[in-house]
Amino acid sequence: VLRSKPVIGYLHTGMEKTAEDLTYLQGPTNVTRMDYAAPLFTELTFSLAVEALLEVEIPERATWIRMLMCELNRMSSHLLFLATNAMDLGAVGMMIYGWREREEVLRFFEKVTGLRMNHNYIRPGGVAADLPDGWREDIQKILEVLPERLEQFDVLMTGQPIWRERTQGIGVITTEEALALGATGPILRSTGFAWDLRRAMPYLAYDQVDFDIVVGTYGDTFDRYAIRLNEIRESMRIVEQCIEMMPDGPYRTEDRKVTPPPRARIDESMEALIHHFKIFTEGFKVPSGEVYTSVESPRGELGCYLISDGGPKPQRMHIRAPSFVNLQTLPHMMHGGLLADAIAVISSIDPIMGEVDR
C-alpha cells in the first residue's frame, strides 16, 4: 500500500443541523443515532452540555445510573468489536461468540430503557426512568458469565499463532503521530500513552471508583485488539462498584423547568397537566452561552459543542466524533503494508460510520 484515502459521506444524515430544530428535551433522540454501537455516550455528552448551560446539578443516583449504563455500553461495544474484528480476519467462530455475549447486555438495556439500541435514556436532568426491580441480579448474571468467556477469547485469539501473525507489527502508529492527528481512545493508548478522560478529566463519579487504564506498547493492530479485550474487564470492575455504591434517591432533578411532573400527578392536577404539555411541546429555555463537554467513549474523546441563544432549541450543535478523527490515522497505518493487511488495520480503528458522517 503506497497511498490510501478514506472516502466518507455515504451515511450523512445531517444530525447536527437537525439539532437546531429540536428542543433540548428532544435532543437525545437525535444524537443517540450517531454512534449506534454506543448510543448512551452521545446522549451523555449532549445532556452534560445542556446541564452545564442550565447550571443544573443532577441527583447522585442519576449520576451513578449514568455511569453504570455507560460502562455496560462500553462492554457491549467492545464485544461487538471483538466479533467483527475477528470475522474480518477469518475467525468466524468469534463472530458468533462476541455477538452472544453482547446480546446479554442488550437484553438488560431493553429491560431498563425499552430499547436494545438508540435508547433516548440519558436526558438533560437525569435519566428517563429508574432502574427496574431485580436490576442487580440481572447484571450479576452477566458479570458471572463473562470472565470465563473472556478467557476463552484469549485462547481462541490472543495466543493463537495465526492471529498474532495477522495483527502483530501491522498498522503501527507512534504516540507522536497519534497526537498530531488528534487520535484518542484505544488507538492513542495502544502507543503506550495513558490518556483516558475518565482519569485525566473525571466526570460523573469516575473519581470515586477504582480501575486501571489499559495501554499497549507497539501501537499495532494486536495492541488495539488487546486493549479493547482488557477494557471489558476494567468496565466489569467499575460496574461491580456501581452495584455496591449505588445511592438511593431520585433518578432525575426535581427542577420544574427541566423535567416533566410525575405521571401520577397529571391525573390529579391541572397545573401538572399544563406543565407536562408545555415541557413536551415548547421545551425549556436554556440561558445564552456556549459550552464544550467531553466523555471517554469506547472509541475515544466524544465531545459536544453547544451554543444557546436563550431559546428552547440549540442555535448550533457540533459533535466531536472520535470515529471521524480516528479515521484519518488510516493512511499512516496502512502506508508500506500489504494490501492483504488493509482490512485488519481498518477493523482495528473500529469506526462507526454513523458517527463519522453524522
Secondary structure, DSSP 8 states (H G I E B T S, - for coil): ---------TT---HHHHGGGS-TTTHHHHHTTTSTTSHHHHHHHHHHHHHHHHT----HHHHHHHHHHHHHHHHHHHHHHHHHHHHHTT-HHHHHHHHHHHHHHHHHHHHHHS-SSS---EETTEESS---TTHHHHHHHHHHHHHHHHHHHIIIIIT-HHHHHHHTTSS---HHHHHHHT--THHHHTTT----HHHHS--TTGGGS-------SS-SHHHHHHHHHHHHHHHHHHHHHHHHH---S-SB---TTTS---HHHHTT-HHHHHHHHHHHHT-----SEEEEEEEEETTEEEEEEEEE-SSSS-SEEEEE-HHHHHGGGHHHHHTTS-GGGHHHHHHHH---HHHHH-
